[in-house]
């Protein structure tokens, strides 16, 4: 019967499409688990001025839509420079970005990027994003996909202007240093 054959083909196509969605979702989860690990290492290989170092906890903030999902689960049990990590999710720049030591700017904030970066200019905040052109716009770390491998660009000029020091070993790992 042509009806049964059509249904079988339709079901097979549906499984292929849904299977692809699951694979893409898993790839996204893995991508952001790796990026979460990079965030910790960026923080571990950076130094803040004494004024920022005096704070009791290390505030790691995610601004805008959170692409990490469960990838940041348990991060508050870790430490940066002997300080417990405080994970904060910020809906907007008005939610206290000046209290962050590391600020991940989500892609949902691309239209607000200039305003966000000018608001925190000169403050010892390590900014990170996967927004295209983030480092050239004034962010410190920009994630890049190079031939399917995660890499990053560092705007060391901006880091220095904010009173931060990025370790030479991290600068050597970057695909580009501005």
Secondary structure, DSSP 4 states (H G I P E B T S, - for coil): -HHHHHHHHHHHHHHHHHHHHHHHHHHHHHHHHHHHHHHHHHHHTEE--HHHHTSSSEEEEEESS-S-GGGGTTGGGSEETTEEEEEEEESSGGGTGGG-SEEEE-GGGGGGHHHHHHHTTTSS-EEEE-STTHHHHT-SEEEEEETTEEEEEE-HHHHHHTT-EE-HHHHHH-SEE-
